[in-house]
Amino acid sequence: MKKDYIEYALKLDKIGDLIISVSNLIPVLNPNKNYTLSELATYKEQLTVASERYRFIVQEISNFDVPEVVANEHQCLIEGISSFVRGTALMKDSINIEDGKLLVQQLLQGDAIRAIGVKEVERSTKEIGDKLVLQ
């Protein structure tokens, strides 16, 4: 494998670890549960931090030197992680601390957008790996 491919793959590996650590910050919210104001505030803060960290990841990978052979897949990877940003932000905004409510439809929509992003990231990283190995 070419040196630039290896360097790129190592950077992606670190990003993968970062994505996992950020994903572990996201609380699992039960739309049928009544949460206390304190719980809602904590969950909203966790989602704010996760969203900001996902934004950082998007900025980081947008600045990678990308081998031409995986340029399209890399762009799909960026779009997938951007779905994490959008989904997490929607989930965060579904928490209305002032009214002590969870906007269930918005929460579910945000989670669905994140799930779409997960599939896109998985598909893109597999295609990137396949192409780099075959070169």
Buried (B, 14 or more C-beta within 10 A) or exposed (E): EEEEBEEBBEBBEEBEEBBEEBBEBBBEBEEEEEBEEEBBEBBBBBBBBBBBBBBEBBEBBEEBEBBEBBEBBBBBBBBBBBBBBBBBBBBBBBBEEEEEEBBEEBBBBBBEBBEBBBEBBEBBBEBBBEBBEEE
